[in-house]
Amino acid sequence: MNFTNNRYEKMMKQRPQPMAPSVPKAPRGSRCAGCPYWRGIRCMACYRELLRTPDGR
């Protein structure tokens, strides 16, 4: 049953589709652990050292 003549009403009644699963984090202890650019495979050039602050964090 429709309440209006809005063409999007059918779409608004549908349940939201689940989003694609996120990429799991890099394994602990690996070189890529904690890298914000990790997408499931190791990159060729690592910029993780450049992202660290001068105090070593």
N, C-alpha and C positions, 0 to 999 in steps of 0.2 A: 504494500500500500504506500503510495506516495502522498506526501503532504503538500507539495508544491509542484510547479511545473519546471523547476530548476533541472537542467540537464545533468548537473553534477550530483544530484541527490543519490543516485544509485551508487556512485563511487564513495560518497560520504558514509553510506551504510555498511560498506565492506570492512572487514577486520584488517588491520595493518599487516602487511607482509613482513616476515622476519628479515632483518638486514643480513648481509653477508657476514660470515664469521670473521673476527679480527685475526690478524696474524699473531701467532704465539710469540712470546718474548724469547730472546736468545738464551741458550743454556747458561746456567751459572758457571762461572769459572772460565768461560770461553773468552776469547779476545773481543768479541762483539757484545758481551753482556753490558747492558746499560747504554748502548749506542742508540740515539734517537732516530737514526737513519736505517736501522736494521729492518729488512722486509722479508725475512725468511731465508736469505742466502747472504753469504759474506760478500762485502763490496770489494772492489779492486783497490781503492784508495780510501784509507780510513782517516776521517777528520775528527775522531773522538779526542785525540790529544790536543787539537786546536781548541776544542770546546771547554777544556779545563781552565779553571781560574789560576792565576799565578801562585796562589797558596797551596795548590795541589789537589783541590777538591774536584 
